[in-house]
Amino acid sequence: MTTRNLQWCLIAALAFLLGWQSHSRQNTVQAQTHYSGDIYYQLQGMGGDSALTLYYPSSQTIYVYPAAVVGNSVLNCAFMFRLNKPGEQIQRIQCPIGTLK
């Protein structure tokens, strides 16, 4: 192999490695938050301290479902927050008791 061919191989390898590194950084998995229509949701934790949080921008309301991945497969909302203007007080409101259908 000549010196010229070796240089081209090293340049090609370096370009491949740089492309691979930039590709893997851009495709970081973000599984915590996702926007789907008019709902934002976030799932935190995978044990007894897990929680599913839903945010509805149209009503400016956040709903919290604790222990989302343990126990019963039917989740009930525990409490919600109604958001108003930034800086105002936020009150936690108990969700109404759900019924099984």
C-alpha positions as CSV (number, residue, x, y, z in Angstrom):
1,M,0.0,0.0,0.0
2,T,1.4,3.4,-0.9
3,T,1.5,6.3,1.4
4,R,-1.1,8.1,-0.7
5,N,-3.6,5.1,-0.3
6,L,-2.8,4.9,3.4
7,Q,-3.7,8.7,3.8
8,W,-7.0,8.2,2.0
9,C,-7.9,5.2,4.1
10,L,-7.1,7.1,7.3
11,I,-9.2,10.1,6.1
12,A,-12.1,7.9,5.2
13,A,-11.9,6.1,8.6
14,L,-11.8,9.4,10.4
15,A,-14.7,10.8,8.5
16,F,-16.7,7.6,9.2
17,L,-15.9,7.8,13.0
18,L,-16.9,11.5,13.1
19,G,-20.1,10.8,11.3
20,W,-20.9,7.9,13.6
21,Q,-20.3,10.0,16.7
22,S,-22.4,12.9,15.5
23,H,-25.2,10.5,14.4
24,S,-25.3,8.8,17.8
25,R,-25.5,12.1,19.7
26,Q,-28.4,13.4,17.7
27,N,-30.5,10.3,18.2
28,T,-30.6,10.3,22.0
29,V,-33.7,8.6,23.2
30,Q,-36.0,11.0,25.1
31,A,-38.7,8.7,26.6
32,Q,-39.8,11.1,29.4
33,T,-41.9,13.5,27.5
34,H,-43.8,13.3,24.2
35,Y,-46.3,15.6,22.5
36,S,-49.3,13.8,21.0
37,G,-52.1,16.1,19.9
38,D,-53.3,18.1,22.8
39,I,-51.6,16.0,25.6
40,Y,-48.1,16.1,27.1
41,Y,-47.2,13.1,29.2
42,Q,-44.3,12.0,31.4
43,L,-43.7,8.7,33.1
44,Q,-41.2,8.8,35.9
45,G,-39.7,5.9,37.8
46,M,-40.3,2.2,37.4
47,G,-41.2,1.1,41.0
48,G,-43.6,2.0,43.8
49,D,-42.5,5.7,43.4
50,S,-43.4,5.8,39.7
51,A,-45.9,8.4,38.4
52,L,-47.7,9.2,35.2
53,T,-48.2,12.9,34.6
54,L,-50.6,14.2,32.0
55,Y,-50.8,17.9,30.9
56,Y,-53.6,19.2,28.9
57,P,-52.6,22.7,27.5
58,S,-56.2,23.5,26.4
59,S,-57.4,23.4,30.0
60,Q,-54.0,24.3,31.6
61,T,-54.4,21.2,33.9
62,I,-51.8,18.7,35.1
63,Y,-53.1,15.3,36.3
64,V,-51.0,13.0,38.4
65,Y,-51.4,9.2,38.6
66,P,-49.0,7.7,41.3
67,A,-47.7,4.2,41.3
68,A,-48.3,3.9,37.5
69,V,-46.3,0.8,36.9
70,V,-47.1,-1.3,40.0
71,G,-50.3,-3.0,41.3
72,N,-53.6,-2.8,39.5
73,S,-53.6,-2.2,35.7
74,V,-56.3,0.5,36.1
75,L,-55.0,3.9,37.2
76,N,-57.0,6.5,39.0
77,C,-56.0,10.2,39.1
78,A,-54.8,11.1,42.6
79,F,-54.7,14.9,42.2
80,M,-54.5,17.7,39.6
81,F,-53.1,21.2,39.3
82,R,-54.9,24.0,37.5
83,L,-52.4,26.5,36.2
84,N,-53.2,30.1,35.7
85,K,-50.7,32.9,35.2
86,P,-47.0,32.5,35.9
87,G,-46.2,33.5,39.4
88,E,-49.6,32.8,40.8
89,Q,-50.3,30.2,43.5
90,I,-50.9,26.7,42.3
91,Q,-53.5,24.7,44.3
92,R,-53.5,20.9,44.4
93,I,-57.0,19.6,43.8
94,Q,-58.2,16.0,44.7
95,C,-59.4,14.1,41.6
96,P,-62.9,12.7,41.8
97,I,-63.0,9.0,42.6
98,G,-63.0,6.9,39.4
99,T,-65.4,4.1,38.6
100,L,-64.7,0.8,36.8
101,K,-66.7,0.2,33.7
